[in-house]
Amino acid sequence: MARRTLANINPDLTMSRFQTLDYQVADNLNQERLIARLTTLFGILALVLASVGLYGLTAYSVARRISEMESAWR
């Protein structure tokens, strides 16, 4: 019906795709959503790596201190 109405208004007008505004907005935001999801994923990965690194550094430091205290008590 909409195609027929537009053809009656201007027969030279060609339409390649006919979509609702909601679909057009969602289609235009797909790339931004993908970039936001990838950024979130890399942020979480960086947080996990930093946490593992801090845990390892703390565990190493505590292990050295314990051996220092054990040797001091002997």
PDB file of N, CA, C, O and CB in Angstrom:
ATOM      1  N   MET A   1       0.817  -1.177   0.000  1.00  0.00           N
ATOM      2  CA  MET A   1       0.000   0.000   0.000  1.00  0.00           C
ATOM      3  C   MET A   1       0.875   1.261   0.000  1.00  0.00           C
ATOM      4  O   MET A   1       0.606   2.205  -0.743  1.00  0.00           O
ATOM      5  CB  MET A   1      -0.937  -0.013   1.200  1.00  0.00           C
ATOM      6  N   ALA A   2       1.907   1.272   0.824  1.00  0.00           N
ATOM      7  CA  ALA A   2       2.784   2.441   0.880  1.00  0.00           C
ATOM      8  C   ALA A   2       3.551   2.593  -0.425  1.00  0.00           C
ATOM      9  O   ALA A   2       3.755   3.713  -0.896  1.00  0.00           O
ATOM     10  CB  ALA A   2       3.760   2.330   2.062  1.00  0.00           C
ATOM     11  N   ARG A   3       3.976   1.488  -1.012  1.00  0.00           N
ATOM     12  CA  ARG A   3       4.689   1.564  -2.293  1.00  0.00           C
ATOM     13  C   ARG A   3       3.784   2.133  -3.383  1.00  0.00           C
ATOM     14  O   ARG A   3       4.214   2.937  -4.209  1.00  0.00           O
ATOM     15  CB  ARG A   3       5.206   0.173  -2.707  1.00  0.00           C
ATOM     16  N   ARG A   4       2.537   1.705  -3.370  1.00  0.00           N
ATOM     17  CA  ARG A   4       1.585   2.179  -4.368  1.00  0.00           C
ATOM     18  C   ARG A   4       1.328   3.674  -4.195  1.00  0.00           C
ATOM     19  O   ARG A   4       1.234   4.418  -5.171  1.00  0.00           O
ATOM     20  CB  ARG A   4       0.266   1.393  -4.271  1.00  0.00           C
ATOM     21  N   THR A   5       1.216   4.098  -2.941  1.00  0.00           N
ATOM     22  CA  THR A   5       0.973   5.512  -2.662  1.00  0.00           C
ATOM     23  C   THR A   5       2.154   6.362  -3.117  1.00  0.00           C
ATOM     24  O   THR A   5       1.974   7.409  -3.738  1.00  0.00           O
ATOM     25  CB  THR A   5       0.708   5.729  -1.165  1.00  0.00           C
ATOM     26  N   LEU A   6       3.364   5.902  -2.801  1.00  0.00           N
ATOM     27  CA  LEU A   6       4.555   6.639  -3.246  1.00  0.00           C
ATOM     28  C   LEU A   6       4.690   6.629  -4.762  1.00  0.00           C
ATOM     29  O   LEU A   6       5.134   7.618  -5.345  1.00  0.00           O
ATOM     30  CB  LEU A   6       5.814   6.047  -2.615  1.00  0.00           C
ATOM     31  N   ALA A   7       4.317   5.535  -5.408  1.00  0.00           N
ATOM     32  CA  ALA A   7       4.365   5.466  -6.874  1.00  0.00           C
ATOM     33  C   ALA A   7       3.357   6.416  -7.486  1.00  0.00           C
ATOM     34  O   ALA A   7       3.618   6.983  -8.546  1.00  0.00           O
ATOM     35  CB  ALA A   7       4.100   4.034  -7.361  1.00  0.00           C
ATOM     36  N   ASN A   8       2.203   6.607  -6.843  1.00  0.00           N
ATOM     37  CA  ASN A   8       1.212   7.567  -7.338  1.00  0.00           C
ATOM     38  C   ASN A   8       1.694   8.994  -7.190  1.00  0.00           C
ATOM     39  O   ASN A   8       1.402   9.846  -8.029  1.00  0.00           O
ATOM     40  CB  ASN A   8      -0.107   7.395  -6.606  1.00  0.00           C
ATOM     41  N   ILE A   9       2.439   9.261  -6.114  1.00  0.00           N
ATOM     42  CA  ILE A   9       2.956  10.621  -5.896  1.00  0.00           C
ATOM     43  C   ILE A   9       4.051  10.938  -6.898  1.00  0.00           C
ATOM     44  O   ILE A   9       4.016  11.988  -7.538  1.00  0.00           O
ATOM     45  CB  ILE A   9       3.492  10.782  -4.458  1.00  0.00           C
ATOM     46  N   ASN A  10       5.025  10.044  -7.045  1.00  0.00           N
ATOM     47  CA  ASN A  10       6.144  10.259  -7.964  1.00  0.00           C
ATOM     48  C   ASN A  10       6.524   8.920  -8.574  1.00  0.00           C
ATOM     49  O   ASN A  10       7.149   8.096  -7.908  1.00  0.00           O
ATOM     50  CB  ASN A  10       7.368  10.911  -7.235  1.00  0.00           C
ATOM     51  N   PRO A  11       6.154   8.687  -9.841  1.00  0.00           N
ATOM     52  CA  PRO A  11       6.457   7.392 -10.453  1.00  0.00           C
ATOM     53  C   PRO A  11       7.947   7.157 -10.700  1.00  0.00           C
ATOM     54  O   PRO A  11       8.372   6.014 -10.864  1.00  0.00           O
ATOM     55  CB  PRO A  11       5.720   7.271 -11.750  1.00  0.00           C
ATOM     56  N   ASP A  12       8.744   8.226 -10.729  1.00  0.00           N
ATOM     57  CA  ASP A  12      10.188   8.084 -10.961  1.00  0.00           C
ATOM     58  C   ASP A  12      10.944   7.700  -9.688  1.00  0.00           C
ATOM     59  O   ASP A  12      12.132   7.384  -9.738  1.00  0.00           O
ATOM     60  CB  ASP A  12      10.758   9.383 -11.521  1.00  0.00           C
ATOM     61  N   LEU A  13      10.260   7.727  -8.563  1.00  0.00           N
ATOM     62  CA  LEU A  13      10.894   7.413  -7.284  1.00  0.00           C
ATOM     63  C   LEU A  13      11.052   5.907  -7.158  1.00  0.00           C
ATOM     64  O   LEU A  13      10.082   5.159  -7.281  1.00  0.00           O
ATOM     65  CB  LEU A  13      10.070   7.977  -6.099  1.00  0.00           C
ATOM     66  N   THR A  14      12.275   5.472  -6.912  1.00  0.00           N
ATOM     67  CA  THR A  14      12.508   4.037  -6.724  1.00  0.00           C
ATOM     68  C   THR A  14      12.816   3.770  -5.260  1.00  0.00           C
ATOM     69  O   THR A  14      13.493   4.554  -4.595  1.00  0.00           O
ATOM     70  CB  THR A  14      13.669   3.533  -7.630  1.00  0.00           C
ATOM     71  N   MET A  15      12.316   2.668  -4.781  1.00  0.00           N
ATOM     72  CA  MET A  15      12.564   2.272  -3.398  1.00  0.00           C
ATOM     73  C   MET A  15      13.292   0.944  -3.401  1.00  0.00           C
ATOM     74  O   MET A  15      12.819  -0.035  -3.978  1.00  0.00           O
ATOM     75  CB  MET A  15      11.240   2.178  -2.585  1.00  0.00           C
ATOM     76  N   SER A  16      14.447   0.917  -2.754  1.00  0.00           N
ATOM     77  CA  SER A  16      15.179  -0.342  -2.679  1.00  0.00           C
ATOM     78  C   SER A  16      14.743  -1.151  -1.460  1.00  0.00           C
ATOM     79  O   SER A  16      14.579  -2.368  -1.543  1.00  0.00           O
ATOM     80  CB  SER A  16      16.691  -0.081  -2.630  1.00  0.00           C
ATOM     81  N   ARG A  17      14.556  -0.468  -0.326  1.00  0.00           N
ATOM     82  CA  ARG A  17      14.124  -1.147   0.899  1.00  0.00           C
ATOM     83  C   ARG A  17      13.090  -0.282   1.601  1.00  0.00           C
ATOM     84  O   ARG A  17      13.197   0.944   1.628  1.00  0.00           O
ATOM     85  CB  ARG A  17      15.333  -1.439   1.843  1.00  0.00           C
ATOM     86  N   PHE A  18      12.104  -0.931   2.159  1.00  0.00           N
ATOM     87  CA  PHE A  18      11.057  -0.230   2.888  1.00  0.00           C
ATOM     88  C   PHE A  18      11.034  -0.793   4.302  1.00  0.00           C
ATOM     89  O   PHE A  18      10.635  -1.937   4.518  1.00  0.00           O
ATOM     90  CB  PHE A  18       9.658  -0.379   2.184  1.00  0.00           C
ATOM     91  N   GLN A  19      11.473   0.036   5.283  1.00  0.00           N
ATOM     92  CA  GLN A  19      11.606  -0.439   6.660  1.00  0.00           C
ATOM     93  C   GLN A  19      10.983   0.573   7.620  1.00  0.00           C
ATOM     94  O   GLN A  19      10.813   1.747   7.291  1.00  0.00           O
ATOM     95  CB  GLN A  19      13.096  -0.681   7.017  1.00  0.00           C
ATOM     96  N   THR A  20      10.650   0.089   8.808  1.00  0.00           N
ATOM     97  CA  THR A  20      10.141   0.991   9.834  1.00  0.00           C
ATOM     98  C   THR A  20      11.301   1.803  10.415  1.00  0.00           C
ATOM     99  O   THR A  20      12.469   1.446  10.263  1.00  0.00           O
ATOM    100  CB  THR A  20       9.406   0.198  10.953  1.00  0.00           C
ATOM    101  N   LEU A  21      10.951   2.895  11.080  1.00  0.00           N
ATOM    102  CA  LEU A  21      11.976   3.750  11.682  1.00  0.00           C
ATOM    103  C   LEU A  21      12.717   3.005  12.782  1.00  0.00           C
ATOM    104  O   LEU A  21      13.933   3.144  12.911  1.00  0.00           O
ATOM    105  CB  LEU A  21      11.349   5.036  12.244  1.00  0.00           C
ATOM    106  N   ASP A  22      12.002   2.218  13.572  1.00  0.00           N
ATOM    107  CA  ASP A  22      12.660   1.443  14.631  1.00  0.00           C
ATOM    108  C   ASP A  22      13.710   0.502  14.058  1.00  0.00           C
ATOM    109  O   ASP A  22      14.801   0.372  14.615  1.00  0.00           O
ATOM    110  CB  ASP A  22      11.626   0.645  15.430  1.00  0.00           C
ATOM    111  N   TYR A  23      13.387  -0.156  12.946  1.00  0.00           N
ATOM    112  CA  TYR A  23      14.340  -1.080  12.329  1.00  0.00           C
ATOM    113  C   TYR A  23      15.534  -0.320  11.762  1.00  0.00           C
ATOM    114  O   TYR A  23      16.665  -0.793  11.870  1.00  0.00           O
ATOM    115  CB  TYR A  23      13.657  -1.901  11.221  1.00  0.00           C
ATOM    116  N   GLN A  24      15.310   0.837  11.164  1.00  0.00           N
ATOM    117  CA  GLN A  24      16.411   1.626  10.610  1.00  0.00           C
ATOM    118  C   GLN A  24      17.347   2.110  11.712  1.00  0.00           C
ATOM    119  O   GLN A  24      18.567   2.069  11.549  1.00  0.00           O
ATOM    120  CB  GLN A  24      15.868   2.822   9.820  1.00  0.00           C
ATOM    121  N   VAL A  25      16.792   2.566  12.825  1.00  0.00           N
ATOM    122  CA  VAL A  25      17.621   3.031  13.941  1.00  0.00           C
ATOM    123  C   VAL A  25      18.424   1.867  14.518  1.00  0.00           C
ATOM    124  O   VAL A  25      19.617   2.004  14.789  1.00  0.00           O
ATOM    125  CB  VAL A  25      16.744   3.680  15.042  1.00  0.00           C
ATOM    126  N   ALA A  26      17.766   0.724  14.705  1.00  0.00           N
ATOM    127  CA  ALA A  26      18.465  -0.453  15.234  1.00  0.00           C
ATOM    128  C   ALA A  26      19.559  -0.911  14.276  1.00  0.00           C
ATOM    129  O   ALA A  26      20.633  -1.323  14.712  1.00  0.00           O
ATOM    130  CB  ALA A  26      17.474  -1.601  15.489  1.00  0.00           C
ATOM    131  N   ASP A  27      19.293  -0.840  12.980  1.00  0.00           N
ATOM    132  CA  ASP A  27      20.282  -1.250  11.981  1.00  0.00           C
ATOM    133  C   ASP A  27      21.485  -0.319  11.991  1.00  0.00           C
ATOM    134  O   ASP A  27      22.617  -0.768  11.812  1.00  0.00           O
ATOM    135  CB  ASP A  27      19.653  -1.281  10.585  1.00  0.00           C
ATOM    136  N   ASN A  28      21.253   0.967  12.197  1.00  0.00           N
ATOM    137  CA  ASN A  28      22.358   1.927  12.226  1.00  0.00           C
ATOM    138  C   ASN A  28      23.191   1.808  13.496  1.00  0.00           C
ATOM    139  O   ASN A  28      24.361   2.191  13.504  1.00  0.00           O
ATOM    140  CB  ASN A  28      21.822   3.339  12.098  1.00  0.00           C
ATOM    141  N   LEU A  29      22.610   1.288  14.561  1.00  0.00           N
ATOM    142  CA  LEU A  29      23.338   1.190  15.830  1.00  0.00           C
ATOM    143  C   LEU A  29      24.033  -0.150  16.021  1.00  0.00           C
ATOM    144  O   LEU A  29      24.680  -0.354  17.048  1.00  0.00           O
ATOM    145  CB  LEU A  29      22.395   1.425  16.977  1.00  0.00           C
ATOM    146  N   ASN A  30      23.924  -1.058  15.080  1.00  0.00           N
ATOM    147  CA  ASN A  30      24.539  -2.379  15.232  1.00  0.00           C
ATOM    148  C   ASN A  30      26.050  -2.300  15.383  1.00  0.00           C
ATOM    149  O   ASN A  30      26.621  -2.992  16.226  1.00  0.00           O
ATOM    150  CB  ASN A  30      24.193  -3.252  14.047  1.00  0.00           C
ATOM    151  N   GLN A  31      26.705  -1.473  14.585  1.00  0.00           N
ATOM    152  CA  GLN A  31      28.166  -1.377  14.658  1.00  0.00           C
ATOM    153  C   GLN A  31      28.594  -0.773  15.995  1.00  0.00           C
ATOM    154  O   GLN A  31      29.569  -1.219  16.600  1.00  0.00           O
ATOM    155  CB  GLN A  31      28.715  -0.528  13.487  1.00  0.00           C
ATOM    156  N   GLU A  32      27.863   0.240  16.452  1.00  0.00           N
ATOM    157  CA  GLU A  32      28.205   0.835  17.742  1.00  0.00           C
ATOM    158  C   GLU A  32      28.011  -0.162  18.876  1.00  0.00           C
ATOM    159  O   GLU A  32      28.803  -0.184  19.818  1.00  0.00           O
ATOM    160  CB  GLU A  32      27.361   2.084  17.994  1.00  0.00           C
ATOM    161  N   ARG A  33      26.973  -0.985  18.800  1.00  0.00           N
ATOM    162  CA  ARG A  33      26.758  -2.007  19.816  1.00  0.00           C
ATOM    163  C   ARG A  33      27.882  -3.026  19.813  1.00  0.00           C
ATOM    164  O   ARG A  33      28.341  -3.451  20.873  1.00  0.00           O
ATOM    165  CB  ARG A  33      25.422  -2.700  19.598  1.00  0.00           C
ATOM    166  N   LEU A  34      28.329  -3.422  18.627  1.00  0.00           N
ATOM    167  CA  LEU A  34      29.425  -4.376  18.522  1.00  0.00           C
ATOM    168  C   LEU A  34      30.700  -3.807  19.136  1.00  0.00           C
ATOM    169  O   LEU A  34      31.397  -4.504  19.873  1.00  0.00           O
ATOM    170  CB  LEU A  34      29.665  -4.757  17.058  1.00  0.00           C
ATOM    171  N   ILE A  35      31.008  -2.554  18.840  1.00  0.00           N
ATOM    172  CA  ILE A  35      32.201  -1.915  19.399  1.00  0.00           C
ATOM    173  C   ILE A  35      32.087  -1.808  20.918  1.00  0.00           C
ATOM    174  O   ILE A  35      33.068  -2.018  21.631  1.00  0.00           O
ATOM    175  CB  ILE A  35      32.409  -0.518  18.779  1.00  0.00           C
ATOM    176  N   ALA A  36      30.894  -1.482  21.412  1.00  0.00           N
ATOM    177  CA  ALA A  36      30.701  -1.385  22.860  1.00  0.00           C
ATOM    178  C   ALA A  36      30.875  -2.744  23.526  1.00  0.00           C
ATOM    179  O   ALA A  36      31.471  -2.832  24.599  1.00  0.00           O
ATOM    180  CB  ALA A  36      29.314  -0.818  23.179  1.00  0.00           C
ATOM    181  N   ARG A  37      30.367  -3.794  22.909  1.00  0.00           N
ATOM    182  CA  ARG A  37      30.519  -5.133  23.483  1.00  0.00           C
ATOM    183  C   ARG A  37      31.970  -5.585  23.475  1.00  0.00           C
ATOM    184  O   ARG A  37      32.440  -6.175  24.447  1.00  0.00           O
ATOM    185  CB  ARG A  37      29.664  -6.136  22.721  1.00  0.00           C
ATOM    186  N   LEU A  38      32.689  -5.312  22.383  1.00  0.00           N
ATOM    187  CA  LEU A  38      34.104  -5.684  22.329  1.00  0.00           C
ATOM    188  C   LEU A  38      34.918  -4.901  23.345  1.00  0.00           C
ATOM    189  O   LEU A  38      35.818  -5.452  23.979  1.00  0.00           O
ATOM    190  CB  LEU A  38      34.662  -5.456  20.926  1.00  0.00           C
ATOM    191  N   THR A  39      34.609  -3.620  23.504  1.00  0.00           N
ATOM    192  CA  THR A  39      35.314  -2.812  24.500  1.00  0.00           C
ATOM    193  C   THR A  39      35.058  -3.344  25.899  1.00  0.00           C
ATOM    194  O   THR A  39      35.974  -3.413  26.719  1.00  0.00           O
ATOM    195  CB  THR A  39      34.885  -1.342  24.406  1.00  0.00           C
ATOM    196  N   THR A  40      33.817  -3.720  26.175  1.00  0.00           N
ATOM    197  CA  THR A  40      33.491  -4.296  27.477  1.00  0.00           C
ATOM    198  C   THR A  40      34.244  -5.603  27.694  1.00  0.00           C
ATOM    199  O   THR A  40      34.779  -5.851  28.775  1.00  0.00           O
ATOM    200  CB  THR A  40      31.979  -4.529  27.598  1.00  0.00           C
ATOM    201  N   LEU A  41      34.279  -6.435  26.658  1.00  0.00           N
ATOM    202  CA  LEU A  41      34.986  -7.711  26.769  1.00  0.00           C
ATOM    203  C   LEU A  41      36.467  -7.507  27.050  1.00  0.00           C
ATOM    204  O   LEU A  41      37.028  -8.174  27.918  1.00  0.00           O
ATOM    205  CB  LEU A  41      34.809  -8.526  25.496  1.00  0.00           C
ATOM    206  N   PHE A  42      37.107  -6.591  26.325  1.00  0.00           N
ATOM    207  CA  PHE A  42      38.526  -6.333  26.554  1.00  0.00           C
ATOM    208  C   PHE A  42      38.761  -5.693  27.915  1.00  0.00           C
ATOM    209  O   PHE A  42      39.789  -5.951  28.541  1.00  0.00           O
ATOM    210  CB  PHE A  42      39.086  -5.440  25.455  1.00  0.00           C
ATOM    211  N   GLY A  43      37.842  -4.871  28.385  1.00  0.00           N
ATOM    212  CA  GLY A  43      37.961  -4.285  29.722  1.00  0.00           C
ATOM    213  C   GLY A  43      37.896  -5.347  30.804  1.00  0.00           C
ATOM    214  O   GLY A  43      38.677  -5.324  31.755  1.00  0.00           O
ATOM    215  N   ILE A  44      36.957  -6.284  30.655  1.00  0.00           N
ATOM    216  CA  ILE A  44      36.850  -7.376  31.624  1.00  0.00           C
ATOM    217  C   ILE A  44      38.097  -8.248  31.583  1.00  0.00           C
ATOM    218  O   ILE A  44      38.597  -8.669  32.627  1.00  0.00           O
ATOM    219  CB  ILE A  44      35.597  -8.227  31.349  1.00  0.00           C
ATOM    220  N   LEU A  45      38.603  -8.520  30.382  1.00  0.00           N
ATOM    221  CA  LEU A  45      39.824  -9.313  30.256  1.00  0.00           C
ATOM    222  C   LEU A  45      41.007  -8.613  30.925  1.00  0.00           C
ATOM    223  O   LEU A  45      41.806  -9.257  31.605  1.00  0.00           O
ATOM    224  CB  LEU A  45      40.135  -9.579  28.779  1.00  0.00           C
ATOM    225  N   ALA A  46      41.120  -7.299  30.734  1.00  0.00           N
ATOM    226  CA  ALA A  46      42.208  -6.553  31.373  1.00  0.00           C
ATOM    227  C   ALA A  46      42.059  -6.574  32.893  1.00  0.00           C
ATOM    228  O   ALA A  46      43.054  -6.673  33.611  1.00  0.00           O
ATOM    229  CB  ALA A  46      42.238  -5.100  30.862  1.00  0.00           C
ATOM    230  N   LEU A  47      40.828  -6.481  33.383  1.00  0.00           N
ATOM    231  CA  LEU A  47      40.593  -6.533  34.825  1.00  0.00           C
ATOM    232  C   LEU A  47      40.979  -7.893  35.396  1.00  0.00           C
ATOM    233  O   LEU A  47      41.583  -7.969  36.466  1.00  0.00           O
ATOM    234  CB  LEU A  47      39.126  -6.230  35.138  1.00  0.00           C
ATOM    235  N   VAL A  48      40.635  -8.962  34.692  1.00  0.00           N
ATOM    236  CA  VAL A  48      40.986 -10.312  35.154  1.00  0.00           C
ATOM    237  C   VAL A  48      42.502 -10.491  35.166  1.00  0.00           C
ATOM    238  O   VAL A  48      43.059 -11.019  36.129  1.00  0.00           O
ATOM    239  CB  VAL A  48      40.326 -11.388  34.254  1.00  0.00           C
ATOM    240  N   LEU A  49      43.165 -10.057  34.107  1.00  0.00           N
ATOM    241  CA  LEU A  49      44.628 -10.190  34.049  1.00  0.00           C
ATOM    242  C   LEU A  49      45.306  -9.373  35.146  1.00  0.00           C
ATOM    243  O   LEU A  49      46.263  -9.836  35.766  1.00  0.00           O
ATOM    244  CB  LEU A  49      45.149  -9.749  32.674  1.00  0.00           C
ATOM    245  N   ALA A  50      44.817  -8.170  35.382  1.00  0.00           N
ATOM    246  CA  ALA A  50      45.397  -7.347  36.449  1.00  0.00           C
ATOM    247  C   ALA A  50      45.169  -7.993  37.812  1.00  0.00           C
ATOM    248  O   ALA A  50      46.057  -7.976  38.665  1.00  0.00           O
ATOM    249  CB  ALA A  50      44.794  -5.927  36.428  1.00  0.00           C
ATOM    250  N   SER A  51      43.987  -8.561  38.016  1.00  0.00           N
ATOM    251  CA  SER A  51      43.698  -9.223  39.304  1.00  0.00           C
ATOM    252  C   SER A  51      44.599 -10.432  39.515  1.00  0.00           C
ATOM    253  O   SER A  51      45.119 -10.633  40.612  1.00  0.00           O
ATOM    254  CB  SER A  51      42.222  -9.658  39.370  1.00  0.00           C
ATOM    255  N   VAL A  52      44.787 -11.230  38.482  1.00  0.00           N
ATOM    256  CA  VAL A  52      45.664 -12.399  38.592  1.00  0.00           C
ATOM    257  C   VAL A  52      47.101 -11.958  38.859  1.00  0.00           C
ATOM    258  O   VAL A  52      47.803 -12.577  39.659  1.00  0.00           O
ATOM    259  CB  VAL A  52      45.595 -13.258  37.305  1.00  0.00           C
ATOM    260  N   GLY A  53      47.532 -10.909  38.204  1.00  0.00           N
ATOM    261  CA  GLY A  53      48.887 -10.396  38.423  1.00  0.00           C
ATOM    262  C   GLY A  53      49.086  -9.882  39.839  1.00  0.00           C
ATOM    263  O   GLY A  53      50.109 -10.153  40.467  1.00  0.00           O
ATOM    264  N   LEU A  54      48.102  -9.136  40.343  1.00  0.00           N
ATOM    265  CA  LEU A  54      48.209  -8.643  41.719  1.00  0.00           C
ATOM    266  C   LEU A  54      48.175  -9.780  42.726  1.00  0.00           C
ATOM    267  O   LEU A  54      48.893  -9.751  43.726  1.00  0.00           O
ATOM    268  CB  LEU A  54      47.087  -7.658  42.016  1.00  0.00           C
ATOM    269  N   TYR A  55      47.345 -10.777  42.468  1.00  0.00           N
ATOM    270  CA  TYR A  55      47.303 -11.936  43.361  1.00  0.00           C
ATOM    271  C   TYR A  55      48.657 -12.653  43.366  1.00  0.00           C
ATOM    272  O   TYR A  55      49.169 -13.016  44.425  1.00  0.00           O
ATOM    273  CB  TYR A  55      46.178 -12.912  42.934  1.00  0.00           C
ATOM    274  N   GLY A  56      49.228 -12.851  42.185  1.00  0.00           N
ATOM    275  CA  GLY A  56      50.524 -13.522  42.102  1.00  0.00           C
ATOM    276  C   GLY A  56      51.618 -12.747  42.808  1.00  0.00           C
ATOM    277  O   GLY A  56      52.450 -13.326  43.506  1.00  0.00           O
ATOM    278  N   LEU A  57      51.617 -11.436  42.625  1.00  0.00           N
ATOM    279  CA  LEU A  57      52.622 -10.599  43.277  1.00  0.00           C
ATOM    280  C   LEU A  57      52.461 -10.632  44.793  1.00  0.00           C
ATOM    281  O   LEU A  57      53.448 -10.721  45.523  1.00  0.00           O
ATOM    282  CB  LEU A  57      52.528  -9.156  42.769  1.00  0.00           C
ATOM    283  N   THR A  58      51.226 -10.562  45.261  1.00  0.00           N
ATOM    284  CA  THR A  58      50.978 -10.615  46.710  1.00  0.00           C
ATOM    285  C   THR A  58      51.355 -11.971  47.279  1.00  0.00           C
ATOM    286  O   THR A  58      51.980 -12.047  48.337  1.00  0.00           O
ATOM    287  CB  THR A  58      49.507 -10.313  47.019  1.00  0.00           C
ATOM    288  N   ALA A  59      50.982 -13.044  46.589  1.00  0.00           N
ATOM    289  CA  ALA A  59      51.312 -14.388  47.072  1.00  0.00           C
ATOM    290  C   ALA A  59      52.825 -14.581  47.116  1.00  0.00           C
ATOM    291  O   ALA A  59      53.341 -15.179  48.061  1.00  0.00           O
ATOM    292  CB  ALA A  59      50.661 -15.465  46.175  1.00  0.00           C
ATOM    293  N   TYR A  60      53.536 -14.090  46.123  1.00  0.00           N
ATOM    294  CA  TYR A  60      54.993 -14.195  46.106  1.00  0.00           C
ATOM    295  C   TYR A  60      55.605 -13.414  47.265  1.00  0.00           C
ATOM    296  O   TYR A  60      56.514 -13.897  47.940  1.00  0.00           O
ATOM    297  CB  TYR A  60      55.554 -13.686  44.768  1.00  0.00           C
ATOM    298  N   SER A  61      55.102 -12.213  47.488  1.00  0.00           N
ATOM    299  CA  SER A  61      55.627 -11.380  48.575  1.00  0.00           C
ATOM    300  C   SER A  61      55.371 -12.018  49.941  1.00  0.00           C
ATOM    301  O   SER A  61      56.246 -12.008  50.806  1.00  0.00           O
ATOM    302  CB  SER A  61      54.997  -9.983  48.524  1.00  0.00           C
ATOM    303  N   VAL A  62      54.176 -12.570  50.134  1.00  0.00           N
ATOM    304  CA  VAL A  62      53.849 -13.227  51.402  1.00  0.00           C
ATOM    305  C   VAL A  62      54.716 -14.468  51.594  1.00  0.00           C
ATOM    306  O   VAL A  62      55.194 -14.721  52.699  1.00  0.00           O
ATOM    307  CB  VAL A  62      52.352 -13.606  51.451  1.00  0.00           C
ATOM    308  N   ALA A  63      54.919 -15.233  50.546  1.00  0.00           N
ATOM    309  CA  ALA A  63      55.739 -16.444  50.654  1.00  0.00           C
ATOM    310  C   ALA A  63      57.176 -16.082  51.043  1.00  0.00           C
ATOM    311  O   ALA A  63      57.790 -16.783  51.847  1.00  0.00           O
ATOM    312  CB  ALA A  63      55.724 -17.233  49.319  1.00  0.00           C
ATOM    313  N   ARG A  64      57.710 -15.013  50.489  1.00  0.00           N
ATOM    314  CA  ARG A  64      59.072 -14.591  50.865  1.00  0.00           C
ATOM    315  C   ARG A  64      59.119 -14.131  52.305  1.00  0.00           C
ATOM    316  O   ARG A  64      60.075 -14.432  53.021  1.00  0.00           O
ATOM    317  CB  ARG A  64      59.566 -13.467  49.946  1.00  0.00           C
ATOM    318  N   ARG A  65      58.095 -13.401  52.745  1.00  0.00           N
ATOM    319  CA  ARG A  65      58.079 -12.917  54.134  1.00  0.00           C
ATOM    320  C   ARG A  65      57.962 -14.081  55.122  1.00  0.00           C
ATOM    321  O   ARG A  65      58.582 -14.065  56.185  1.00  0.00           O
ATOM    322  CB  ARG A  65      56.912 -11.927  54.345  1.00  0.00           C
ATOM    323  N   ILE A  66      57.177 -15.072  54.769  1.00  0.00           N
ATOM    324  CA  ILE A  66      57.025 -16.225  55.663  1.00  0.00           C
ATOM    325  C   ILE A  66      58.362 -16.946  55.815  1.00  0.00           C
ATOM    326  O   ILE A  66      58.742 -17.330  56.921  1.00  0.00           O
ATOM    327  CB  ILE A  66      55.944 -17.200  55.127  1.00  0.00           C
ATOM    328  N   SER A  67      59.071 -17.127  54.704  1.00  0.00           N
ATOM    329  CA  SER A  67      60.372 -17.794  54.810  1.00  0.00           C
ATOM    330  C   SER A  67      61.359 -16.938  55.596  1.00  0.00           C
ATOM    331  O   SER A  67      62.212 -17.481  56.298  1.00  0.00           O
ATOM    332  CB  SER A  67      60.935 -18.101  53.413  1.00  0.00           C
ATOM    333  N   GLU A  68      61.264 -15.617  55.496  1.00  0.00           N
ATOM    334  CA  GLU A  68      62.114 -14.737  56.300  1.00  0.00           C
ATOM    335  C   GLU A  68      61.796 -14.880  57.782  1.00  0.00           C
ATOM    336  O   GLU A  68      62.698 -14.935  58.619  1.00  0.00           O
ATOM    337  CB  GLU A  68      61.941 -13.276  55.863  1.00  0.00           C
ATOM    338  N   MET A  69      60.508 -14.940  58.097  1.00  0.00           N
ATOM    339  CA  MET A  69      60.122 -15.070  59.508  1.00  0.00           C
ATOM    340  C   MET A  69      60.519 -16.436  60.064  1.00  0.00           C
ATOM    341  O   MET A  69      60.945 -16.533  61.216  1.00  0.00           O
ATOM    342  CB  MET A  69      58.606 -14.857  59.670  1.00  0.00           C
ATOM    343  N   GLU A  70      60.387 -17.478  59.270  1.00  0.00           N
ATOM    344  CA  GLU A  70      60.770 -18.826  59.730  1.00  0.00           C
ATOM    345  C   GLU A  70      62.262 -18.896  59.991  1.00  0.00           C
ATOM    346  O   GLU A  70      62.689 -19.507  60.970  1.00  0.00           O
ATOM    347  CB  GLU A  70      60.366 -19.895  58.695  1.00  0.00           C
ATOM    348  N   SER A  71      63.062 -18.280  59.130  1.00  0.00           N
ATOM    349  CA  SER A  71      64.517 -18.318  59.333  1.00  0.00           C
ATOM    350  C   SER A  71      64.917 -17.444  60.531  1.00  0.00           C
ATOM    351  O   SER A  71      65.917 -17.729  61.189  1.00  0.00           O
ATOM    352  CB  SER A  71      65.257 -17.844  58.052  1.00  0.00           C
ATOM    353  N   ALA A  72      64.164 -16.407  60.813  1.00  0.00           N
ATOM    354  CA  ALA A  72      64.467 -15.552  61.962  1.00  0.00           C
ATOM    355  C   ALA A  72      64.134 -16.229  63.271  1.00  0.00           C
ATOM    356  O   ALA A  72      64.785 -15.967  64.283  1.00  0.00           O
ATOM    357  CB  ALA A  72      63.715 -14.246  61.860  1.00  0.00           C
ATOM    358  N   TRP A  73      63.122 -17.106  63.276  1.00  0.00           N
ATOM    359  CA  TRP A  73      62.721 -17.803  64.498  1.00  0.00           C
ATOM    360  C   TRP A  73      63.620 -18.974  64.827  1.00  0.00           C
ATOM    361  O   TRP A  73      63.576 -19.472  65.952  1.00  0.00           O
ATOM    362  CB  TRP A  73      61.306 -18.282  64.376  1.00  0.00           C
ATOM    363  N   ARG A  74      64.411 -19.422  63.918  1.00  0.00           N
ATOM    364  CA  ARG A  74      65.263 -20.590  64.153  1.00  0.00           C
ATOM    365  C   ARG A  74      66.538 -20.217  64.831  1.00  0.00           C
ATOM    366  O   ARG A  74      67.369 -21.083  65.103  1.00  0.00           O
ATOM    367  CB  ARG A  74      65.570 -21.293  62.868  1.00  0.00           C
TER     368      ARG A  74
END
